[in-house]
Amino acid sequence: MPKTRKRKRDDDDDDLDFGLLTDRTTPEELEQPRKKMRVYRAKQKADAADRSRRDAEALRARLAAIPVPVPPGGGRGDGNFYLAFVKVGQGDCTVMTTPGGKVVLIDCGTLAADRESDEAYVKRVKGILTDRMFLGNTTKLDILILTHPDRDHFNQLKRVVPNNVEAHTVYHSLKFDKYHRAQAWVRRTVIRESLIKRVDLGPDKSGKHKALLAGVAIPKADATNKIERLDTDGGLTVVAENDCTVTLVAAGVDNDFAETEGEIANELQTNAASIVTLVEVHGKKILLCGDATFDTEDYMIGSGMKNRISGVDYINAPHHGSVETSSSQSFVDHVRPRERVVVSAAFFGNSRHHLPSRTIVQRWVDRFARNGRTADTTPHEVSVWDLTVTRSFPTPLEIAQPVYSTGSHDTQYVVIRKPAAGGGAS
């Protein structure tokens, strides 16, 4: 039998031409290119995150150079309507005063204060609430609305509302025991515990409409009784002045979470139950949405209130500008804001939540453009989350329509002045 002739290779022999001898390669040697690729990809990711961080810090510096909005002046009960979308970080807080002088506070909480010191935060927010446009030197908080039991909507009440203030009515959604530590503060602050009232206004799990206040069916309004009665469109009136009504549009709406389970389902149900408030004053309309979800939105645009929430002048965008839960295209098209959209969100906030979403901010911007509103001559920047760029830091979005974020543009004030003799509101 002839001898088998073996081919002699030298170390430079490479039959794949990229540095590998395939018949001699060990598993350890094969792993080297993979390790290099992992290191390379990790470096790419770190470099991208570093660029995003620098861009975010640069945007923050540019926004910080813009003068802080100056409170517009005026005083509670002077016939004008005043409202502040308060900068609270990753949370929500709205305070308003009706022309007749009633003070209404909707939520006050946060999960992230955007690097503001604790002392400065409390002093600033308390200063807004006690401005002469709002509480001033009074100790009477006419109405407190707790939209839903998420901490970023109630966990700052004890710290920023003065200790001597008394709440005269409290409206909330869902069971009151879900509000955790806020319960004790509310019970101490309200003048009588029977004035803490759960509101249910919307469909239950079976689809049946419910209209309950403190568990009791809400009667319809008549010529002499309007407060805490259902108006002709099915809204619950809580303020009725000559030229100002405050109406609860939705509360306790049940979330359709058949395909969702666990913690996410619970969160969606809590958010869907948000109390939504409509203010109609001096010919203007303001819609305050809490963390309303697609289910809440669908209920409202199919309810008897649908015409009254269309063509609003100002709106607090639902759920901090979330693309996962709120601001559906059908809702945005239905409400068709005329003057301003405000997103209650932080600048950095919580990187796990990614609020506000670039998609949602752009959706509201595009709605203004389709309304035929002329673009602003000087655009402004908004801090948004664009997950196609990075999941670690917000990115800048330059826009030329009146969409603002409290995290980017500080507290946003709205003043609707009483009509001049023979004229409309200014």
C-alpha positions in Angstrom: 0.0 0.0 0.0 1.5 3.4 -1.0 2.3 5.9 1.7 0.0 8.8 2.1 1.7 12.0 1.2 1.0 14.8 3.7 0.8 18.4 2.6 3.3 20.6 4.4 1.9 23.9 5.6 3.9 26.8 6.9 2.6 29.3 9.4 1.8 31.8 6.7 -0.5 29.4 4.8 -4.1 30.7 5.0 -6.7 29.0 2.9 -9.4 31.5 3.9 -7.2 34.6 3.5 -8.1 36.3 6.7 -5.7 35.0 9.3 -7.2 31.6 10.2 -5.8 28.1 9.6 -9.1 26.3 9.6 -7.6 22.8 10.1 -5.6 24.0 13.1 -8.0 26.5 14.7 -8.9 25.8 18.4 -12.2 26.9 20.0 -10.2 29.5 22.0 -8.9 31.0 18.8 -12.4 31.0 17.2 -13.7 32.9 20.2 -11.2 35.8 19.7 -13.0 37.5 16.8 -16.3 37.3 18.7 -14.8 38.9 21.7 -13.4 41.7 19.6 -16.8 42.2 18.0 -18.5 42.4 21.4 -15.9 44.9 22.6 -16.4 46.9 19.4 -20.2 47.0 19.8 -20.0 47.9 23.5 -17.7 50.8 22.6 -20.1 51.9 19.9 -23.0 51.8 22.3 -21.0 53.7 25.0 -19.9 56.3 22.4 -23.5 56.8 21.3 -24.7 57.2 24.9 -21.9 59.7 25.6 -22.8 61.8 22.5 -26.5 61.7 23.6 -25.5 62.8 27.1 -23.5 65.7 25.8 -26.3 66.7 23.4 -28.8 66.5 26.3 -26.6 68.6 28.5 -26.2 71.2 25.7 -29.9 71.4 25.2 -30.5 71.8 28.9 -28.0 74.7 29.0 -29.7 76.4 26.0 -33.1 76.1 27.7 -31.7 77.3 31.0 -30.6 80.5 29.3 -34.2 81.3 28.4 -35.8 83.6 31.0 -38.2 81.8 33.4 -41.8 82.8 32.7 -42.9 85.6 34.9 -46.2 85.2 36.7 -48.7 87.4 34.9 -49.9 89.3 37.9 -53.5 89.9 39.0 -55.3 88.5 42.0 -57.8 85.8 42.9 -61.4 86.8 42.5 -60.7 89.8 40.2 -62.9 88.5 37.5 -60.1 86.9 35.4 -59.3 83.2 35.2 -55.8 82.1 36.2 -54.1 78.7 35.7 -50.6 77.4 36.1 -49.3 74.1 34.8 -46.7 73.8 37.5 -43.2 72.5 36.7 -42.8 69.6 39.2 -40.4 67.3 37.3 -41.7 63.9 36.2 -45.2 64.4 37.6 -48.3 66.6 37.4 -49.7 69.6 39.2 -52.2 72.2 38.0 -53.7 75.0 40.0 -56.4 77.4 38.9 -58.6 80.2 40.2 -62.0 80.9 38.8 -63.3 84.4 38.0 -65.3 84.2 41.2 -62.3 83.4 43.3 -62.6 79.6 43.8 -59.3 77.8 44.0 -59.0 74.4 42.4 -55.9 72.2 42.7 -55.5 69.1 40.5 -52.8 66.7 41.6 -49.4 67.5 42.9 -46.6 64.9 42.7 -43.4 63.9 41.1 -41.0 60.9 40.6 -38.0 63.0 39.6 -37.3 66.6 40.3 -34.7 67.1 37.5 -31.6 67.8 39.7 -33.3 70.6 41.6 -32.4 70.6 45.3 -35.2 69.5 47.6 -35.3 72.9 49.4 -35.4 74.9 46.2 -38.1 72.6 44.7 -40.5 72.9 47.7 -39.9 76.7 47.9 -40.6 77.2 44.2 -43.7 75.0 44.0 -45.2 76.4 47.2 -44.5 79.9 46.0 -46.6 79.3 42.9 -49.5 77.8 44.9 -49.5 80.7 47.3 -49.2 83.4 44.7 -51.9 86.0 45.0 -53.4 84.6 41.8 -54.2 81.4 43.6 -54.2 80.8 47.4 -52.6 84.1 48.2 -53.4 84.8 51.9 -56.5 82.6 52.0 -56.5 79.2 53.8 -59.4 77.9 51.7 -58.8 75.3 48.9 -62.2 75.0 47.4 -61.6 71.8 45.4 -58.9 69.2 45.3 -59.0 66.8 42.4 -56.9 63.6 42.7 -57.1 62.3 39.2 -55.8 58.7 40.0 -53.7 56.9 42.5 -50.2 57.2 41.0 -47.5 58.6 43.3 -46.3 61.2 40.7 -49.7 62.8 41.0 -50.1 63.1 44.8 -46.9 62.5 46.7 -45.9 66.2 47.1 -49.2 67.5 48.5 -48.0 67.4 52.1 -44.8 69.2 51.3 -46.0 72.1 49.1 -49.5 72.9 50.3 -49.3 75.2 53.4 -50.2 73.5 56.7 -53.1 75.9 57.4 -54.9 75.3 54.2 -58.3 73.5 54.4 -59.8 71.6 51.5 -63.6 72.0 51.2 -64.2 69.2 48.7 -62.0 66.4 47.5 -62.8 64.3 44.3 -60.9 61.2 43.5 -61.1 58.1 41.2 -60.9 54.5 42.3 -60.7 53.4 46.0 -59.3 56.0 48.3 -57.1 53.5 50.1 -55.0 53.3 46.9 -53.7 56.8 47.6 -51.3 55.4 50.3 -49.7 58.1 52.4 -51.7 60.9 50.9 -54.8 59.5 52.6 -53.7 60.8 56.1 -52.9 64.2 54.7 -56.2 64.6 52.9 -58.1 63.5 55.9 -56.3 66.1 58.0 -56.8 68.8 55.4 -60.4 68.4 54.4 -62.9 70.2 56.6 -65.1 67.1 56.9 -64.3 63.5 55.9 -67.7 63.1 54.2 -66.5 65.6 51.6 -63.9 63.1 50.2 -65.9 61.7 47.3 -65.1 59.0 44.8 -66.3 59.8 41.2 -67.3 57.1 38.7 -68.2 58.5 35.3 -67.8 56.1 32.3 -68.2 52.5 31.4 -67.6 49.6 33.7 -66.1 46.2 32.6 -69.4 45.1 31.2 -69.7 48.3 29.1 -72.6 49.7 31.2 -72.4 53.4 31.8 -72.0 54.5 35.5 -72.5 57.9 37.0 -71.8 57.7 40.7 -70.7 60.2 43.3 -69.6 58.6 46.6 -71.3 55.4 45.4 -74.6 57.1 44.9 -76.3 57.7 41.5 -75.8 61.3 40.4 -79.1 63.2 39.8 -79.6 65.5 36.8 -79.3 69.2 37.2 -82.4 71.4 37.3 -83.0 75.1 37.3 -81.8 75.6 40.9 -79.4 72.7 41.5 -76.3 72.4 39.3 -73.4 71.6 41.6 -72.6 67.9 41.8 -75.4 67.2 39.3 -75.2 65.8 35.7 -75.6 68.4 33.0 -77.5 67.8 29.8 -74.4 66.2 28.2 -73.7 63.9 31.1 -70.8 65.8 32.7 -70.6 66.3 36.4 -70.6 70.0 37.3 -68.4 71.0 40.2 -68.2 74.8 39.7 -70.9 76.9 38.1 -70.4 80.6 37.9 -71.9 83.2 35.6 -69.1 82.8 33.0 -67.2 79.8 34.2 -68.0 76.1 34.6 -65.8 73.3 35.7 -67.0 69.9 34.6 -65.7 66.4 35.3 -65.9 64.6 31.9 -64.6 61.1 32.8 -63.6 59.2 35.9 -63.1 55.6 36.7 -63.2 54.5 33.1 -62.4 50.8 33.0 -59.4 49.7 31.0 -59.8 47.0 28.4 -56.7 45.0 29.3 -57.8 41.5 28.1 -54.4 41.0 26.4 -52.4 42.6 29.2 -51.4 41.0 32.4 -49.8 41.7 35.8 -48.3 45.0 36.8 -48.8 46.6 33.4 -52.5 45.8 33.4 -52.8 47.3 36.9 -51.0 50.5 35.8 -53.2 50.8 32.7 -56.3 50.4 34.6 -55.2 53.0 37.2 -54.4 55.5 34.4 -57.6 54.8 32.4 -59.5 55.7 35.6 -58.1 59.3 35.6 -60.5 62.1 36.3 -60.6 64.4 33.2 -61.7 68.0 33.8 -63.1 70.5 31.3 -63.0 74.2 32.2 -65.2 76.6 30.1 -64.5 80.2 30.9 -65.0 83.5 29.2 -65.5 81.8 25.8 -62.4 79.5 26.1 -62.0 75.8 26.9 -59.3 74.0 28.8 -59.0 70.2 29.0 -57.0 68.6 31.8 -56.4 64.9 31.2 -54.4 63.4 34.0 -53.0 60.1 32.8 -56.0 59.3 30.6 -55.4 56.4 28.2 -56.7 55.3 24.8 -59.7 53.8 26.6 -60.5 57.1 28.4 -60.0 59.0 25.1 -62.4 56.6 23.2 -65.0 57.0 25.9 -64.9 60.8 25.8 -65.1 61.2 22.1 -68.1 58.8 22.0 -69.8 60.4 25.0 -72.4 63.2 25.3 -69.4 65.6 26.0 -67.8 64.9 22.6 -68.8 68.3 21.1 -67.7 70.3 24.2 -64.2 68.7 24.2 -63.7 69.4 20.5 -61.8 72.6 19.5 -60.4 73.2 23.0 -58.1 76.2 23.4 -55.7 74.6 25.8 -54.9 71.0 26.7 -52.7 69.2 29.2 -51.6 66.2 27.0 -52.6 62.9 28.6 -50.1 60.8 30.5 -47.1 63.1 30.1 -46.9 62.6 26.3 -46.7 58.8 26.4 -46.8 57.0 23.0 -47.6 53.7 24.6 -50.9 54.7 26.3 -52.3 58.0 25.2 -52.8 60.8 22.6 -54.2 58.6 19.9 -54.5 60.2 16.5 -58.3 60.1 16.7 -58.2 61.9 20.0 -55.7 64.5 18.9 -57.8 65.2 15.7 -61.0 65.4 17.8 -59.9 67.9 20.4 -58.0 70.0 17.8 -56.3 72.5 20.2 -56.3 76.1 19.1 -53.8 77.9 21.3 -51.4 75.7 23.3 -50.6 72.1 24.3 -48.7 71.6 27.5 -47.0 68.3 28.4 -46.3 67.8 32.1 -43.0 66.1 32.1 -39.4 66.4 33.3 -36.4 67.3 31.2 -34.4 64.1 32.1 -37.1 62.4 34.2 -37.0 58.7 34.5 -35.1 57.0 31.6 -37.3 53.9 32.1 -40.5 55.9 31.2 -39.2 57.9 28.2 -41.6 60.8 28.6 -42.5 62.8 26.6 -42.3 60.8 23.3 -41.0 62.5 20.2 -43.8 60.8 18.3 -46.5 62.3 20.5 -45.0 65.8 20.6 -44.8 65.7 16.8 -48.3 64.5 16.6 -49.6 67.6 18.4 -47.3 69.8 16.4 -48.7 68.4 13.1 -52.3 68.9 14.3 -51.6 72.6 14.7 -50.2 72.7 11.2 -53.3 70.9 9.8 -55.5 73.4 11.6 -53.9 76.0 9.4 -52.0 77.8 12.1 -49.0 79.8 10.8 -45.7 78.5 12.0 -43.9 80.6 14.6 -41.1 82.8 13.2 -38.7 81.7 15.9 -38.9 77.9 16.6 -38.3 76.6 20.1 -36.7 73.4 21.4 -38.4 70.6 23.4 -36.7 67.8 25.3 -38.2 64.5 23.9 -37.4 60.8 24.0 -36.6 59.3 20.6 -35.8 55.6 21.1 -34.5 55.2 17.6 -31.6 57.4 18.7 -31.0 56.4 22.3 -32.7 54.9 25.3 -30.5 56.7 27.8 -31.0 60.4 27.3 -33.6 62.8 25.8 -32.9 64.5 22.5 -33.8 68.0 21.2 -36.8 68.6 18.9 -37.1 72.0 17.3 -40.7 73.0 16.6 -42.6 76.1 15.4 -46.0 75.4 16.9 -47.3 76.1 20.5 -46.4 72.7 22.1 -44.5 73.1 25.3 -43.2 70.9 28.1 -42.9 72.0 31.7 -39.5 70.2 31.9 -38.2 72.2 29.0 -40.1 75.5 29.4 -40.8 75.8 33.1 -44.3 76.5 34.6 -46.8 77.5 32.0 -49.4 80.1 32.8 -52.7 80.7 31.3 -54.7 83.9 31.9 -58.2 84.4 30.4 -59.3 87.9 31.2 -62.9 88.9 31.7 -64.5 90.4 28.6 -64.2 94.2 28.2 -67.5 95.9 28.0 -69.0 95.0 24.6 -66.1 92.7 23.8 -64.8 89.1 24.1 -62.3 87.5 26.4 -58.7 88.5 26.0 
